[in-house]
Amino acid sequence: MKADTPAAGANYLARHEFLIRRLHSLSGLIPVGAYMVVHLLTNASVLDSAASFQRNVYSIHSFGKMLPVIEWVFIFIPLLFHAIFGVVIIRGGLPNSSTYKYTSNVRYTLQRATGMIAFAFIMWHVFHMHGWIHTDWWMHNVAEPLGGGQFKAFNAASTGALAMRMSIIVPVLYAIGVLSCVFHLANGIWTFGITWGLWVTPQSQRRANFACAAFGVLLAVVGLSALGGFAAKVDVEEARKVEEQMRKAKLAAGEITEDEHKIAKPKEAPKETAKAETTSPSPATKSGD
């Protein structure tokens, strides 16, 4: 009887493989995948105008002190769970007893490779734009000297554009990261359907394959378009003028405070931009931006 118990010769992960694999699959789609879609669509609004993007950023930050809680509960914790157990699965910590009918070994390998690339990219992206830890000491002494914390919520389009223009390698790394995230999500949706029994016949799997491929292509276009918008389309000086006008309107309405904007103070533009601002300073420059 003792040899027949689930605990005999099996570790915790192996005993709970069925549940862990399904939670891992689900977390990659909801909420992590859903958030990525919203995030890329929000970023793509910069193609419309700096004002459109800034309005979307204001909407996100309207959650106020609840925003960090929402981020951790619905984004960071599920992302860490998905990434950690993804590594466990890749390293063979879980037995490969489940059936995964990948169309080819190349696709199987790409799913795992893009998962690793995507996680490394997300960690760097969060540091590059937000600095990881939102304290003055960390930002001034660690994040900013290392090129992190570039994005400022009250100067969203201008600081996002400057962050993308720090070096020619930055947009290249973002393109690789975005494409890896998109492939991992699109292909992950297909494997999610198999894991959860949504498409089990060869015919249904083929139809799902075409749908997921189309979704992936469309999302890749959105992501790369947003990237191109920040890297090439945004006029930093004009964006700062718009952002300053919107900031003043928010201050007048009591929706934000001067202290909040002080924390969000953007870094100075690169030399070529700073030179133009010296000749014709924008309202954002006059106000300490």
Buried (B, 14 or more C-beta within 10 A) or exposed (E): EEEEEEEEEEEEBBEBBEEBBBBBBBBBBEBBBEBBBEBBBBBBBBBEBBBBBBBBBBEBBEEEEEEEEEBEEBBBEBBBBBBEBBBBBBEEBBEEEEEEEBEEEEBBEBBBBBBBBBBEBBEBBBBBBBBBEEEEEBBEEBBBEEBBBBBBBBBBBBBBBBBBBEEEEBBEBBBBBBBBBBBBBBBBBBBBBBBEEEBEEEEEBEEBBEBBEEBBEEBBEBBBBBBBBBBEBBBBBBBBBBBBBBBEEBBEEEEBEEEBBEBBEBBEBEEEBEEEBEEEEBBBBEEEB
